[in-house]
Amino acid sequence: MPFFNKKNLVFGILAIVIIAGAGFGFGFWYGQKHVVCKTCKPETVDFSLFWQAWQTLEKNFVDPQKFDTQKMIYGAISGMVNSLGDPYTTFFSPQDSKKFLEDVSGSFEGVGMEIGSKKGQLQVIAPLDGTPAQRAGLRAGDKILKIDGTSTADLSVEEAVNFIRGPRGSEVTLTIIRNSWDASKDFKITRDVIQVPSLSWKLMPVTGKTGAGTEQIAYIKIDQFSETAASDFSKAALEIINSPAKKIVLDLRNNPGGYLEVSQNIAGWFLAEGQTVTVEDFGGKQPQNYYKAQGSAKFVNYPIVVLMNEGTASAAEILAGALRDNRQIKLIGEKSFGKGSVQELKDLTGGSTLKVTIAHWLTPKGNLIADKGLDPDVTVKMTEDDYSNNRDPQLDKALEMIKSL
């Protein structure tokens, strides 16, 4: 999921004025002579090439009926944005803007998974629990080669999302390759209405470290840091406090992230007030922001271990990093995804929007999350045999470790 800080979900205004007819001639002349690019070297740049190409197409293109001015403007902006090489900085046309805002609202129609780009390869960040993607057998780390036969090699993340999404009851075929496979496989998935889950918890009995008797462990699975996750966690936390459990296994596997404030709120249950949750780094353009724990700290003395895997991303990585850096809590499982950036949405003319990466998130000790991820303290991998036989050696290891704390 794209990672948003609600304070950073700022809708600014960037005007793009297009003048047709006689105005085009003025724009052509002005673009040649007067356009200034503040970030260019030298400080001024000549935009005449763009206008020259435009004018050449207008005069020479064989099929004038295909000369769609608005579509060409959208294409030019998309090309400019894509040249930055950041899969999370994206231009949305008005239609795409509407779809995107539906996605972050928590309910939409599709297959129910988060996707991202890693080293130029489109892949599954995490299938959400109880969704068509999960039921079809997709897993975190699966690489998406084709969507309905169309190669994903030149698709942006948002373009791929648009291809995968669709009305309930329709089908989409994804060509997938997995690290343990010799060849790719096709997955035909029927789309459905996706309700983004939040979290669940239960008591799990484990044998005490002395071998005599049992103790109850609170197992908390956070699926996503959605808008409701903070209140859902608060309700679960009060139930845990009133339960026999005095230790916690926090499962952040296949959690693709969500809102910073929700992650920060939940961190406040585990950290002392004032401890750093994450650092927002703007690449030197402005001072860093430090986000501190603010909460009851009711679980600050509870022994905890954290589960993570390739599907642990964004806000989930922030929480895991904060718990390790502040409390030396052990991370168990596999290396996380590495989606540690924040985007702002900027309103453009006519209903278009621009999603811009404006900062990276650092762990409290200053470690970059983006593209690197978090390495587990204890590596436990899931095999094909484990999945086939419904075994969970990662959870087994977490329970083994928590009972000795």
KALIN-V761982 format. One record per helix or strand of 3 or more residues. SS is the DSSP state (h for helix, s for strand). FROM is the first residue (numbers start at 1). TO is the last residue. Records with the same first field share a line. If there is no record, write none. Layout:
SS=FROM-TO  FROM-TO
//
This chain:
h=6-8  22-33  48-60  64-66  69-82  94-104  132-136  157-164  229-241  260-270  315-327  349-351  384-388  393-402
s=12-14  90-92  107-110  113-118  121-127  143-147  171-177  185-190  192-195  199-207  214-222  247-251  276-281  289-292  303-308  330-333  341-348  353-362
//
